[in-house]
Amino acid sequence: MKRLFLTTALTLGLTAPAFAVQPAAGEKLAENQTYTFWLLDAIKTSDPHKNTDVEGSDIIRQLFEGLLNEDAKGAPIPGVATSFDLSDDKMTYTFHLRPEAKWSNGDPVIAGDFVYSWQRLANPETASEYAWFMELMNVENATAVVKGEKKPEELGVKAVDDHTLVVKLTTPTPYFPKMVTHASTFPVNPKVVEAEGDNWTQPGKLVGNGAYVLKSHDLGVQISMDKNPNYWDAANVVMEHIKGLTVNDNNVALTRFQAGELDRVQIPAGQYPRLEKESPNEAISIPYSCTYAYLFNLRDNGPEALKDVRVRKALSYAMQRDVVVNQILQGGQKPAYNWTHWAIEGFKMPDIDYAKWTQAERLEKAKALLAEAGYGPDKPLKLTLQYNTDENHKKIAVAAQQFYKQLGVQIELNNVEWKVHTDRLQSGDFQMGRYAWCADYNEASTFLDYFRTTGMNYGKYSNPAFDKLMDESKTSEDPNAQYTAAEQILAEDMPLIPIYQYAKVDMIRDDIKGLPTENVMNDWYAKDIYRIQK
């Protein structure tokens, strides 16, 4: 059994010390250590096992801490665990937890808390949309537990003692350490959850083990957190207060940034070139591992037209991605003809035919496919496209409406609030739906497992050949070959319209330091940031 210690990468060596925030030469810390960031939508939940949103994960990462964290480049580093042993067959991980880790109420964080939490995630009674993540992690008995065929206690995770956690897998999973940085694997305090029930995440009741504690939460308005004095590394946490402000209008949010009310905000579509010239020290555009798409509802209750692959291909071909990226967004995004983000570590981009065509060629082919499927002037195709409130989403949807008009397709736009949008996607109450998937870890399977028959897969796409490739990838020495082949199947079946692959295009106050700009996941920890004197 190999002992792996955690430094800035997974290497053999000495256990890493706490990573104190260190201002660079010439920098002096400001007296005001408060960080205020923008949220587009209300945080639906701060329960690690019920959250599905990127913004929710950003909040959870401050209030809770998992076995491992990420450094500024995305590599796993110590969290609650300082090191782990890996068995010779690479299917048993033994994590060693730091004895100084505490909950915000002063209770010690113990291995049993992780056992309880992972069982809670997989337990069908929790109704977690991320229960499948336990299956993706290949934790022993995860599938049977998620399906209700085995008891949660039979999940392959156990506490040897208070500071030793053993996880058994069904197959070697080289990227497993990356997966335990995901918020769904974070622990919750069993006593608090059991005592408070559904109200345990409320201010004054929530007990976390992260660097911050929840101070207040006015749903859809603001959420604020204060430094947690019981956090194991509190002595090295500089930022005292963090606050998220919900502003549904991106342009209004930018105005509030310019007024000094926000320290970080997304740059609205089309404004990056101007802002980069005006504020080169504050405007950034960096790769961000998310893909923007329109999902097709392929369920039984979905439109009959979308069950025809010729229709789906026609709609994808007619999407003018270059217009979206170069004329609407203008922030360093790239046109997407596949699902997995180009910057994911090790991913080999497939050779997709329509990506090489001119837009005129795509439109010509789209018209021919639509005619073959029986649609034309005498029988126009009519569909509804649903998207959530955001000026960027609206601009792209309006543009798409015009693109499809050239194809003779009539698209009705349906703008709804975020919670309504996600609820409808989850229940299958949509025809075409705006969607984006952001990587849960830096490996291509995080994208492709989504479209498994058993994946989150809101449109309920299913192809046994695709599933087989993804099964094979779990034991492959080089799974990227299966990933490339799986992407080819998606291009042939077209269960979605990939539109663009993200860049993180933000304004960041120039006196805020420590936010990661080299981590394609763009996961951030307020404990690592600080404000300097200007």
Salt bridges, closest charged atoms under 4 A:
ASP47 OD2 - ARG120 NH2 2.72
ASP58 OD1 - ARG61 NH1 3.02
ASP85 OD1 - ARG3 NE 2.16
ASP85 OD2 - HIS96 NE2 2.95
GLU100 OE2 - ARG98 NH1 3.09
GLU196 OE1 - LYS205 NZ 3.49
ASP226 OD1 - HIS241 ND1 2.79
GLU261 OE1 - ARG256 NE 2.78
ASP263 OD1 - ARG509 NE 3.82
ASP263 OD2 - ARG531 NH2 2.71
GLU278 OE1 - ARG274 NH1 3.09
ASP308 OD2 - ARG310 NH2 2.87
GLU345 OE1 - LYS178 NZ 2.70
ASP351 OD1 - LYS356 NZ 3.07
ASP390 OD2 - HIS393 ND1 3.69
ASP423 OD1 - LYS44 NZ 3.82
ASP423 OD2 - LYS419 NZ 2.88
ASP429 OD2 - ARG424 NE 3.99
ASP440 OD1 - HIS182 NE2 2.88
ASP449 OD1 - ARG452 NE 2.66
ASP449 OD2 - LYS474 NZ 2.82
ASP471 OD1 - ARG452 NH1 2.80
GLU472 OE2 - LYS468 NZ 2.58
ASP478 OD2 - LYS348 NZ 3.46
GLU492 OE1 - LYS313 NZ 3.15
ASP506 OD2 - ARG264 NE 2.72
ASP506 OD2 - LYS504 NZ 3.93
ASP510 OD1 - LYS534 NZ 3.04
ASP511 OD2 - ARG531 NH1 2.96
ASP523 OD1 - ARG61 NH2 3.11
ASP528 OD1 - LYS527 NZ 3.19
